[in-house]
Amino acid sequence: MTKQIQNSKFKIIILFGYLVIWLFVYLPSAYAQDLSLSISPPIVEIMIMPGKQTEQTFSIINEGLDGYASVKVVPFTPEDEEGSVNVIDNPNFPDPARYENWFALTDPSVKFGDKFFIKQGEKKNIKLRISPPADTREKDYYFTLLYEVNNQGTTAKIGANLLISVSKDGKPYKKARIVEFSAPKLIDSLGKLNYTLRIENTGQYFFKPTGTIGINPLFGRKEIIKIAPVNIISAATRRVPCIKEEELLIQCAYDKRVLIGFYKATASFTTDGEGKEFFAQATTIALPFSIVFAITSVFLAYFLINKKSTREVDLAG
Amino acid sequence: MFLIVFVFTFFSLAITGAVAQGVIESPNYRIQFPNLNSGAGIPSSTNFALDSTLGQTGPGQFSSAGYLVKSGFQYIHSIIPFSFAISKIAIPFGTLTPQTPATDTSTLTVSSGGAKGYQVTARENHPLQNNASDTIPDTLCDAGTCSQTAAAVWSQNTTYGFGYNMSGNDIPAAFTDATYFKQFADASSAESAQIVMSSANVGRARQSTIKYKVNVSTVQPAGTYKNIITFTATPSY
């Protein structure tokens, strides 16, 4: 009888312990008392004929408190040379109706600018229909889909960028210019050799530069670094980084310490891997200033110490 | 009993193990595939090509009559979503004592992995204002030189106004230390939203602290003053 009671107690303890573990492992995570939102994908590139339409789904998630959300599409311009966007989120933006008929939400429960309730942890798929009118001029148009959540008077917005190229034949002509490809003219041996590459899009359509920077030292092997295929939008200049291991953006630089002599670098690229090749060169002379200085200092110190020792010996003698 | 536990565990695993799927569709195609974390090659045919950017919802490229769509950065295979969080949704300063600055903070967190670089901007709808339309003006800092674009030292208790300081990851260089403040850009004066965090690189849980500061003079009319700060996070293009 006592054994049965002990066995029952053991089972109850096991069951209780299991339930506690289950609560921690399987119940949904608690959400912080904040505004937290996410959007995917963060960028969409579309090439479309005037008068045609396409549809793109954006997933938005409210990871913070319950709140009221809304979505809208607004134009953007480049903010700087790093790829940042300047969202023109202004109801008085010149001619707001100009792009109104380009976009529609296929979900009838969601309308541009109208608020809808979104629960904590809720994910919503926003299907955006994009249809530039038949008389749309052939060129690029840039927009940001803004997802906004309000709660207790605080507003947070998150955006996804839309790069839309309107083209009748799907083969837009792309134009570029190297604004700057530079490196220090003179560099100390064992120093780091960095390159600056700035490319301007002089055409009407965005492109990604496809190319490399080849660095030829006087002594040693040629090194090739890959230019990052970042988007360069029309009428904008972008400071282009390099790319390592397929997705790590890095400063364009000679990977090793420079030694002595000429380092001739050539940047070359095409727009989206097609057409005309653009190139520019930069030459750097590496001289061992710090090594010469260090050796001179050692010799000078040795000379001075030796001279002082000789004088002390003379005085002692 | 152990049978019950086993059955319960089985159903728990079955229920929580749902896998999301991405859908790309057009009048001509419907491509549905799971959110992959590995893959093999780029599928293609003579009529269309599909370039998968793995690890995102709805990534890839398809072409059809009249359009071509690419979503996600083709050279970023990160599974980090683009997300933005603000730790506090209200900043109550409480009762203000003239010439005694009040401060409060909140944390901004950005995970930009799938979005490469990013920026977060901030803008107020108007300066702090009460129901009688009295305002606490945006601070000019100790030397009268700070604005929505320029930071300056604000440490004196006889300097009044409302402003902010930033510390942490990816903040503007102008915030040299905790004594440097700026005004918020003012939408009612048509000022452009100003960058409070930015990075050209992929990052996960990049975090900064924004410190709000307010100080009033002895002649400031009594009342409840408030405004709305809007934070906007956008990915790089």
Interface residues (C-beta under 8 A of the other chain):
Chain A: K11 L15 Y18 W22 Y26 A32 Q33 D34 L35 S36 L37 S38 I39 S40 P41 P42 I43 V44 E45 I46 M47 I48 M49 G51 K52 Q53 T54 E55 Q56 T57 S59 I61 E63 G64 L65 F76 P78 E79 E82 G83 S84 V85 N86 V87 D89 Y142 T144 L146 N151 Q152 G153 T154 T155 A156 K157 I158 G159 A160 N161 L163 G170 F206 A228 P229 V230 N231 I233 P241 I243 E246 E247 L248 L249
Chain B: M1 V5 F8 T9 S12 T16 G22 V23 I24 E25 S26 Q56 T57 G58 P59 S64 A65 G66 Y67 L68 V69 K70 S71 G72 F73 Q74 Y75 I76 H77 S78 P81 F82 S83 F84 A85 I86 S87 K88 I89 A90 T109 S111 S112 G114 A115 K116 G117 Q119 T121 S192 A193 I195 S198 A200 N201 V202 K226 I228 I229 T230 F231 T232 A233 T234 P235 S236 Y237
